[in-house]
Amino acid sequence: MPSTKTAAIIVAAGTGVRSGSAVPKQYAPLGGRAILAHSYEALQRHPAIGRVIVVIGAGQEAALADALGDVEFVIGGATRRRSVLAGLEALIRLPGPAVTVPQPDALSNSDLVEGRATAEVERVLIHDAARPFLGATVIDALIAALDTRDGAVPALPVADTLARDTALSGTLLGGTVARDGLHRIQTPQAFRFPVVLAAHRGWRGDEPTDDAQMVRLAGGTVALVPGDPMLEKITHPADFAAAEARLETTLRTRMATGFDVHRLEVGEELWLGGVLIPHDKGLSGHSDADVALHAITDALLGTIAAGDIGTHFPPSDPQWRGAESAQFLQHAAGLITERGGIIDFIDLTLICEEPKVGPHRVAMRDRIADLLQLRPGQVSIKATTTERLGFTGRGEGIAAQAAATVRVPEDQAR
């Protein structure tokens, strides 16, 4: 289980005006998912991180739900500093409904008692949602640095020649600037929780853009750890194309199929694609016998070479008797997410004489898309018959065949 002592905050409250996107850039698509989803999953699946809070802008609740589903979030403030503070304050409370945290001037330091504020959280990572390509190596280095420092930031040495703009308008070259000892600072930035909370609560200067400088100016020590060129921030319209190109270099496409059959019997409920369908017979099996979800589950497991549905949910285990197949499907999807994979497309074919699939196609498509956090257009459902040949033709059962296409990181695809 992840440690509850290390948490993460994703700052996603901006409007992304400079990105040129029709929606705030953190919700713009990248590789078929919101930019925010890439950062969230990288932090969520890291074994050292036990809690992730997303800080969003007022009115962005629906966009967040579309991007991530039901996750813990808090409403941010008018500036980045106030949004980060809202996330830090939320970490003191147990997970629960989102709230608007009072602004700094209304806060008291009385809650920050050594030990009480840190009972659940000792370390926190603060990350910008617009840096989607976050690797575990950077997270590991940041957390390790907190053994001896109050904070740690990923940094890249400046390699390009630096020069001043004499006209201050980007039109006239001035003299060069020495680059020795200069670094480009990235996120996530990691801190001992009470130190960064105190720095934010006590801040009285101009609006900062960097949490590490706040901690440093408050007397804390901040380590530099190796950054990652993949952690470039998405800011301008051209950055989206560059990000898509970077994503493609790190992912490999895999496709796998799944097949399942269940018998039709009187007295059973008929579940297909997560939808209860009125019929005089239902499918018989150890679980709810949803042949459609079973086939998709096997296809998804196949893309990461993780066995089949029986491997993870043995029919001999009584705890799965009558279980909803939706949990099998989401388990398989979760394994792909843990490996940094992306589900691109699901294609399902149902083989039966009855019931007629057409009237229920949209409901099944939407249910499967919801379970996998996909857009409806990423799920295809077809139906066919066997011209009354075989067991499906005689109405004895229903068969399903599914194909799943995913993208997984190169190291997982070997």
C-alpha positions in Angstrom: 0.0 0.0 0.0 1.2 3.6 -0.6 2.5 5.6 2.3 0.0 8.1 3.7 3.0 10.2 4.8 3.6 11.5 1.3 1.0 13.4 -0.6 0.8 15.3 -3.9 -1.0 18.5 -5.0 -1.6 19.2 -8.7 -2.2 22.9 -9.4 -4.9 22.9 -12.2 -6.8 26.1 -11.5 -5.6 28.3 -14.3 -7.5 29.4 -17.4 -4.6 28.7 -19.9 -5.2 31.9 -21.9 -1.7 31.8 -23.6 -2.3 28.2 -24.8 -4.9 29.3 -27.4 -7.1 26.3 -26.4 -10.9 26.6 -26.3 -10.8 25.1 -22.8 -8.3 25.6 -20.0 -5.1 23.9 -21.2 -5.1 21.3 -18.3 -8.3 19.9 -19.8 -7.2 20.0 -23.4 -6.7 16.6 -25.0 -3.2 15.0 -25.3 -3.0 11.5 -26.6 -6.8 11.1 -26.2 -6.9 12.2 -22.6 -6.8 15.5 -20.8 -3.4 16.9 -20.1 -4.2 16.8 -16.4 -4.9 13.0 -16.6 -1.3 12.3 -17.5 0.1 14.1 -14.4 -2.6 12.7 -12.1 -1.9 9.1 -13.1 1.8 9.4 -12.8 1.5 10.6 -9.2 -1.4 8.3 -8.3 0.4 5.2 -9.4 3.7 5.9 -7.6 4.0 3.6 -4.7 5.3 6.2 -2.3 2.4 8.6 -2.8 -0.7 7.9 -0.8 -2.9 10.9 -1.6 -3.4 13.2 -4.6 -5.4 16.4 -4.4 -6.2 18.4 -7.5 -6.7 22.2 -7.1 -9.1 23.5 -9.7 -10.7 26.9 -10.5 -14.3 27.7 -9.5 -16.7 26.3 -12.1 -14.3 23.6 -13.3 -15.9 20.8 -11.5 -17.6 19.3 -14.5 -14.4 19.5 -16.6 -12.4 17.7 -13.8 -15.0 14.9 -13.6 -14.8 14.4 -17.4 -11.0 14.3 -17.2 -10.5 12.1 -14.1 -13.8 10.9 -12.7 -14.5 11.1 -9.0 -11.2 12.3 -7.4 -10.3 14.5 -4.5 -10.2 18.2 -5.3 -10.3 21.6 -3.7 -11.2 25.0 -5.2 -8.2 27.3 -5.6 -7.8 31.0 -5.2 -7.2 34.0 -7.5 -3.4 33.4 -7.8 -1.2 30.3 -8.0 0.1 31.0 -4.4 -3.4 31.0 -3.1 -4.3 27.8 -5.0 -1.3 26.0 -3.6 -2.2 27.1 -0.1 -5.7 25.8 -0.6 -4.2 22.4 -1.5 -1.9 22.4 1.5 -4.7 23.3 3.9 -6.8 20.5 2.4 -4.1 18.0 3.3 -4.6 18.7 7.0 -8.1 17.5 6.8 -9.2 13.9 6.1 -10.3 13.2 2.5 -13.8 14.5 1.9 -16.0 16.9 -0.1 -14.3 19.7 -1.8 -14.4 23.1 -0.1 -13.2 26.6 -0.7 -10.3 27.3 1.7 -10.2 30.7 3.4 -7.6 33.0 1.9 -4.3 33.5 3.6 -5.1 36.7 5.5 -8.0 34.9 7.3 -5.9 31.9 8.4 -4.3 31.3 11.7 -1.1 29.5 12.5 -2.7 27.9 15.5 -3.4 24.7 13.6 0.2 24.3 12.7 1.4 22.4 15.8 4.4 20.2 15.2 3.0 16.7 14.9 -0.6 17.6 14.7 -0.5 19.0 11.1 1.9 16.3 10.1 0.1 13.3 11.6 -1.0 12.1 8.2 1.3 14.1 5.9 5.0 14.6 6.3 6.0 15.2 2.7 4.2 16.9 -0.2 4.9 17.2 -3.9 3.5 20.3 -5.7 3.1 19.8 -9.5 1.9 21.9 -12.4 -0.8 20.1 -14.4 0.7 21.5 -17.6 3.8 19.2 -17.2 2.2 15.9 -18.2 5.3 13.7 -18.8 6.3 13.0 -15.2 8.5 9.9 -14.6 9.0 7.9 -11.5 12.7 8.5 -11.5 12.2 12.3 -10.8 9.7 11.5 -8.1 12.1 9.0 -6.4 14.9 11.6 -6.4 12.8 14.3 -5.0 11.5 12.2 -2.1 15.0 10.9 -1.3 16.4 14.4 -1.1 13.9 15.3 1.7 15.9 13.0 4.0 18.4 15.8 4.4 16.8 19.0 3.0 13.6 20.9 3.6 12.8 20.9 -0.1 13.9 19.6 -3.5 13.3 20.7 -7.1 14.1 19.1 -10.4 16.5 21.3 -12.4 18.2 21.3 -15.8 21.5 23.1 -16.4 21.1 26.0 -18.9 23.0 25.0 -22.0 22.0 27.7 -24.5 23.7 31.1 -24.8 21.7 33.7 -22.8 21.5 37.2 -24.0 19.6 40.4 -23.0 17.1 42.1 -25.2 18.3 45.7 -25.4 14.9 47.0 -26.7 12.9 44.9 -24.1 10.6 43.9 -27.0 12.3 40.9 -28.5 13.7 42.8 -31.4 17.3 43.9 -30.6 20.1 41.7 -29.3 22.1 42.8 -26.3 25.0 41.4 -24.4 25.3 37.8 -23.2 24.7 36.7 -19.7 27.0 34.2 -17.9 25.2 30.9 -17.7 27.5 29.2 -15.1 25.4 27.9 -12.2 22.1 28.7 -13.9 19.3 26.1 -14.0 15.8 25.8 -15.3 13.5 24.8 -12.5 10.7 22.3 -13.1 7.9 20.7 -11.1 7.0 18.7 -9.1 8.7 20.4 -6.2 8.9 18.4 -3.0 8.9 19.7 0.6 8.6 18.7 4.1 5.0 19.5 4.7 5.2 21.7 7.8 8.0 23.8 6.3 6.2 24.6 3.0 2.9 25.2 4.8 4.5 27.7 7.2 6.2 29.4 4.2 2.9 29.8 2.5 0.9 30.9 5.5 3.5 33.5 6.4 4.1 34.9 3.0 3.7 38.7 2.8 5.7 39.6 -0.3 4.8 40.0 -4.0 3.1 37.1 -5.7 5.7 34.3 -6.3 5.7 31.8 -9.1 7.8 29.2 -7.4 7.2 27.4 -4.1 10.8 26.5 -3.6 11.8 30.2 -3.5 9.2 30.8 -0.8 10.7 28.0 1.3 14.3 29.2 0.6 13.4 32.8 1.6 11.8 31.5 4.7 15.1 30.0 5.7 14.6 26.4 4.4 17.2 24.5 2.4 16.2 23.3 -1.1 18.2 20.6 -3.0 18.6 20.4 -6.8 18.0 17.0 -8.3 18.3 16.1 -12.0 15.4 17.2 -14.0 13.9 15.7 -17.1 13.6 17.3 -20.6 10.3 15.5 -20.9 8.9 17.7 -18.1 8.6 20.7 -20.4 5.6 22.9 -19.6 2.8 23.3 -22.1 2.1 27.0 -22.4 1.7 28.2 -26.0 -0.2 26.7 -29.0 2.9 25.2 -30.6 3.7 23.3 -27.3 0.7 21.0 -27.9 2.2 19.6 -31.1 5.5 19.2 -29.4 3.9 17.4 -26.6 2.0 15.0 -28.9 5.3 14.2 -30.6 7.0 13.5 -27.2 4.1 11.3 -26.2 4.4 9.2 -29.4 8.1 8.6 -28.8 7.4 7.1 -25.4 4.4 4.9 -26.1 4.0 1.7 -28.1 0.7 0.5 -29.5 -0.6 -3.0 -28.5 -3.8 -4.8 -29.5 -5.4 -7.9 -28.0 -8.6 -9.8 -28.3 -11.0 -11.4 -25.8 -13.7 -14.0 -26.3 -16.4 -15.3 -23.9 -19.5 -17.4 -23.9 -22.3 -17.9 -21.4 -25.5 -20.0 -21.4 -29.0 -18.5 -21.5 -31.3 -19.8 -18.7 -34.7 -19.1 -17.5 -34.8 -17.2 -14.1 -31.5 -15.3 -14.6 -31.1 -11.6 -15.2 -29.6 -10.6 -18.6 -26.7 -8.2 -18.2 -24.9 -7.1 -21.4 -22.3 -4.3 -21.5 -23.2 -3.3 -18.0 -26.8 -2.8 -18.8 -29.8 -4.8 -17.5 -31.8 -5.9 -20.5 -35.4 -7.1 -20.2 -35.6 -10.7 -21.6 -37.3 -14.0 -20.8 -33.8 -15.5 -20.1 -30.6 -14.4 -18.6 -27.0 -15.4 -18.7 -25.8 -18.0 -16.3 -22.3 -17.8 -14.6 -20.4 -17.5 -11.4 -20.6 -13.7 -11.5 -23.4 -11.7 -13.2 -22.2 -13.4 -16.4 -22.0 -10.2 -18.5 -20.4 -11.8 -21.5 -19.6 -8.5 -23.1 -17.7 -7.0 -20.2 -15.9 -10.4 -19.8 -14.7 -10.3 -23.3 -13.5 -6.7 -23.1 -11.8 -7.5 -19.8 -9.8 -10.3 -21.3 -8.9 -8.1 -24.3 -7.5 -5.4 -22.0 -5.6 -7.9 -19.9 -4.1 -9.3 -23.1 -2.6 -5.9 -24.1 -0.3 -6.0 -21.0 0.2 -9.8 -21.0 -1.6 -10.0 -17.6 -3.4 -13.3 -18.1 -7.1 -13.6 -18.3 -10.2 -12.9 -16.2 -10.0 -16.3 -14.5 -6.5 -15.5 -13.3 -7.6 -12.4 -11.5 -11.1 -13.5 -10.5 -11.2 -17.4 -10.2 -14.7 -18.8 -10.6 -13.8 -21.2 -7.7 -13.6 -18.2 -5.3 -17.0 -17.7 -3.6 -16.4 -13.9 -3.1 -17.1 -13.4 -6.9 -20.4 -15.2 -6.9 -22.9 -12.9 -8.4 -20.3 -10.1 -8.6 -20.8 -7.2 -11.0 -18.6 -7.6 -14.0 -18.0 -3.9 -14.0 -15.4 -4.3 -11.3 -13.5 -6.9 -13.4 -13.4 -4.4 -16.3 -12.2 -1.6 -14.1 -9.6 -3.8 -12.5 -8.1 -4.6 -15.9 -8.2 -0.9 -16.9 -6.5 0.0 -13.6 -3.7 -2.4 -14.3 -3.1 -0.6 -17.6 -3.1 2.7 -15.9 -0.6 1.5 -13.3 1.7 0.7 -16.1 1.3 4.2 -17.6 -0.8 2.9 -20.5 -3.7 4.6 -22.4 -6.8 2.8 -23.6 -7.5 4.1 -27.1 -10.3 2.0 -28.5 -12.7 -0.9 -27.7 -14.4 -2.9 -30.4 -17.1 -5.3 -29.2 -19.1 -7.8 -31.3 -22.1 -9.6 -29.7 -23.2 -12.9 -31.3 -26.8 -13.9 -30.6 -30.2 -14.4 -32.1 -32.0 -12.7 -29.2 -32.3 -10.2 -27.7 -31.9 -7.6 -30.4 -28.9 -5.5 -29.5 -29.8 -2.4 -31.6 -32.2 -0.9 -29.0 -29.6 -1.1 -26.3 -26.5 -0.3 -28.2 -26.2 3.3 -27.1 -26.8 2.5 -23.5 -24.2 -0.2 -23.5 -21.7 2.0 -25.4 -22.2 4.8 -22.9 -21.9 2.5 -19.9 -18.7 0.9 -21.1 -17.2 4.3 -22.0 -18.1 5.6 -18.5 -16.5 2.5 -16.8 -13.3 3.0 -18.7 -13.3 6.8 -18.7 -13.4 7.0 -22.4 -15.4 9.1 -24.9 -18.4 7.3 -26.4 -16.6 7.5 -29.8 -13.9 5.3 -28.5 -16.2 2.4 -28.0 -17.7 0.4 -30.9 -20.5 -2.1 -30.4 -21.7 -4.4 -33.2 -24.0 -7.4 -33.3 -24.4 -10.4 -35.6 -26.0 -13.8 -35.7 -24.8 -17.2 -36.8 -27.8 -17.7 -39.2 -29.4 -20.0 -36.6 -26.4 -22.3 -36.6 -24.7 -23.6 -33.5 -25.5 -22.9 -29.9 -26.1 -19.1 -30.4 -28.3 -19.9 -33.4 -30.4 -22.2 -31.3 -30.8 -19.5 -28.6 -28.8 -21.5 -26.0 -26.3 -18.8 -25.2 -24.6 -15.5 -26.2 -21.0 -15.1 -27.3 -18.9 -12.0 -27.4 -15.7 -11.1 -29.0 -13.7 -7.9 -28.2 -10.6 -6.2 -29.4 -8.8 -3.5 -27.3 -6.2 -1.1 -28.5 -3.9 0.5 -26.0 -0.6 2.4 -25.8 1.9 1.6 -23.2 5.3 3.0 -22.3 8.2 1.5 -24.2 9.6 -0.2 -21.1 6.3 -1.9 -20.5 6.0 -3.0 -24.1 9.2 -5.1 -24.2 
